[in-house]
C-alpha cells in the first residue's frame, strides 16, 4: 500500500488522487471520497445573492456530505425542497462548514445565499 492509499485520521488533510477518490477513516473505514466534479477538488457552486441553486443532487449511495460557505454572508441549505432565507433546514455562516451523515437522507440539497459567492460541496459515497 502506498502513502496515497493509506487511511487518514481525523484532523489530517485529505489528499485527493487524480481520479478524485481517496480512502477516509472518519467513522467510515473504507469510505470513498467522491468529488462531484472531475477536477479533483470540491465542487464550487456559484450562488448569486437570493437565487436558489441545487447544491447536491440525489444520490442513494451518499454516506456523508460537507458544505463550506465561501460567501461573505449566510448560506441557507434545505434538504429535499427549495431553500429560501425564511424556509430552510440549516444556516451556515460565512467561512464556516456544515457536515452531515446520510443514513436517512440521500435526496437533493438546495442552497441560497444572502451575498453572492461560492459554496464548496464534497460528497462521500
VMD Tcl script that draws the C-alpha trace (Angstrom):
set ca {
  {0.00 0.00 0.00}
  {1.48 3.36 -0.95}
  {1.03 6.60 1.03}
  {-1.82 7.78 -1.21}
  {-3.97 4.77 -0.28}
  {-3.45 4.78 3.49}
  {-6.31 5.60 5.78}
  {-6.34 9.11 7.17}
  {-7.08 10.03 10.78}
  {-9.48 12.73 11.89}
  {-7.96 16.18 11.53}
  {-5.46 15.30 8.79}
  {-5.74 16.93 5.38}
  {-7.31 14.56 2.86}
  {-5.21 14.23 -0.30}
  {-7.17 13.65 -3.48}
  {-5.82 11.30 -6.14}
  {-6.06 12.27 -9.83}
  {-9.16 10.08 -10.20}
  {-10.85 12.08 -7.42}
  {-11.04 9.26 -4.86}
  {-9.32 8.64 -1.56}
  {-9.97 6.45 1.48}
  {-11.14 8.25 4.60}
  {-11.29 6.83 8.13}
  {-13.69 9.21 9.86}
  {-16.22 6.78 11.34}
  {-16.44 5.06 7.95}
  {-13.41 2.83 7.34}
  {-13.04 2.19 3.64}
  {-15.38 5.01 2.60}
  {-14.56 6.57 -0.74}
  {-14.48 10.33 -1.15}
  {-16.13 11.31 -4.40}
  {-15.91 14.86 -5.56}
  {-18.91 15.53 -7.70}
  {-16.63 17.24 -10.24}
  {-13.82 15.58 -12.15}
  {-11.31 18.30 -11.24}
  {-10.12 16.51 -8.11}
  {-11.46 19.16 -5.72}
  {-14.77 20.05 -4.12}
  {-17.49 21.24 -6.46}
  {-17.86 25.00 -6.43}
  {-21.48 26.08 -6.62}
  {-21.77 29.75 -7.59}
  {-24.56 31.38 -5.61}
  {-25.92 34.72 -6.81}
  {-27.48 36.60 -3.88}
  {-31.06 35.47 -3.27}
  {-31.11 32.86 -6.07}
  {-31.80 29.24 -5.00}
  {-29.46 26.67 -6.60}
  {-29.21 22.90 -6.50}
  {-26.11 22.31 -4.34}
  {-26.12 18.49 -4.34}
  {-28.14 16.09 -6.46}
  {-29.97 12.97 -5.36}
  {-27.58 10.06 -4.65}
  {-28.75 6.88 -2.90}
  {-25.11 5.85 -2.34}
  {-24.21 9.04 -0.43}
  {-22.80 8.38 3.03}
  {-21.74 11.88 4.02}
  {-21.54 15.41 2.62}
  {-19.63 18.56 3.52}
  {-20.66 22.11 2.60}
  {-18.23 25.03 3.06}
  {-19.55 28.59 2.83}
  {-17.08 30.83 0.98}
  {-19.60 33.65 0.51}
  {-19.33 36.86 2.56}
  {-22.78 36.19 4.09}
  {-25.00 33.38 5.36}
  {-25.93 30.40 3.16}
  {-29.19 28.60 3.86}
  {-29.48 24.88 2.98}
  {-32.71 22.95 2.51}
  {-32.99 19.17 2.24}
  {-35.45 17.92 -0.37}
  {-37.04 21.30 -1.15}
  {-36.00 24.70 -2.45}
  {-34.24 26.89 0.11}
  {-35.26 30.44 0.93}
  {-33.98 32.80 3.61}
  {-37.11 32.03 5.65}
  {-37.68 28.34 4.77}
  {-34.53 26.26 5.23}
  {-33.03 23.32 7.14}
  {-29.57 24.64 8.06}
  {-27.96 28.08 8.29}
  {-24.20 28.18 7.52}
  {-22.26 31.31 8.48}
  {-19.60 32.83 6.22}
  {-16.28 30.98 6.49}
  {-17.95 28.00 8.20}
  {-18.85 24.48 7.16}
  {-21.67 22.03 7.67}
  {-21.24 18.26 7.57}
  {-23.95 15.63 7.66}
  {-24.07 11.85 7.63}
  {-26.62 10.47 5.23}
  {-28.10 7.46 6.99}
  {-31.64 8.62 6.33}
  {-31.39 11.20 3.54}
  {-29.94 10.85 0.04}
  {-32.05 13.44 -1.77}
  {-31.36 16.84 -3.28}
  {-29.91 19.71 -1.23}
  {-30.63 23.29 -2.26}
  {-28.79 26.45 -1.23}
  {-29.50 30.16 -1.23}
  {-27.00 32.87 -0.21}
  {-27.54 36.30 1.29}
  {-24.45 37.59 -0.58}
  {-23.10 36.32 -3.91}
  {-20.23 33.86 -3.61}
  {-19.21 30.22 -3.71}
  {-20.40 27.16 -1.79}
  {-17.92 24.26 -1.85}
  {-19.51 20.81 -1.77}
  {-17.87 17.40 -1.23}
  {-19.78 14.12 -1.17}
  {-18.67 10.78 0.31}
  {-20.07 7.58 -1.19}
}
mol new
graphics top color blue
foreach p $ca { graphics top sphere $p radius 0.5 }
foreach p [lrange $ca 0 end-1] q [lrange $ca 1 end] { graphics top cylinder $p $q radius 0.2 }
display resetview
